[in-house]
Amino acid sequence: MKVVILAGGMGTRLAEATEILPKPLVQIGERPIIWHIMKSYAAAGFDEFVICCGYKGHLIKSYFVNYFTENYDITVHLGENRVDFHGDPGERWTVTLVDTGLTTMTGGRIKRIAPYVGNEAFCLTYGDGVSDVDIRALVNFHRAHGRIATVTAVPSPGRFGILDIGDNETVTRFHEKPDNEMGWINGGFFVVEPSVVDYIDGDHTSFEREPLERLARDNALAAFRHQGFWKPMDTLRDQRELEALWNTGNAPWKRWT
């Protein structure tokens, strides 16, 4: 099962950092947040990634193209046109990087990468949030209920769209950012069937609006409730909080050894 990561947004609420870097490359510790996300999936056994690039996508491509050069010791044999890399890499990932457009919305980005995931279910998440969600349990839950999509539902901090969850963990309604309403929210970490792209009209479609709302109306969206750690990196304050957690040596989302 492949993992699709939405990494094309401009990250305007983190402008202090994203004027230079795309948000997925903003670091927690000495590694970009996208690395932390990928390590979480790889620890659960999912190490094939499709990254939806957009804003400053060339920098994300460069990061992975030069991954060994930047992260391992090397010996350069100039006369032989050869580079030797030293050490045993812990990341044995396959990473496909796709330019999904500068202004394409999240739904459009998903539709554009459809040829790279093929006719099988895939994981899907945002390139700016970490969690200690049990990804293997999430995938098993999705396979068991037989619907088109599963969203990880997390308790609302009061500033996101709300999921109404009914019997059998079915999402009965998805409504975006109401005032003064609490509940469960979209925490990313989706598992979706390839037919989810049928709910996406094109580049202008925000996945969080029409597609999720239509899936809920069609009884095709289930919620995997997660009450553990979950945090998006929306602002510089969020980045500093995640950095502080990482520096304790016991970051909640670090489920790999």
Secondary structure, 3 states (H helix, E strand, C coil): CEEEEEECCCCHHHHHHHCCCCHHHCEECCEEHHHHHHHHHHHCCCCEEEEEECCCHHHHHHHHHCHHHHHCEEEEEHHHCEEEEECCCCCCCEEEEEECCCCCCHHHHHHHCHHHHCCCCEEEEECCEEECCCHHHHHHHHHHHCCCEEEEEEECCCCCCEEEECHHHEEEEEECCCCCCCCEEECCCEEECHHHHHHCCCCCCCCCCHHHHHHHHCCCEEEEECCCCEEECCCHHHHHHHHHHHHCCCCCCCCCC
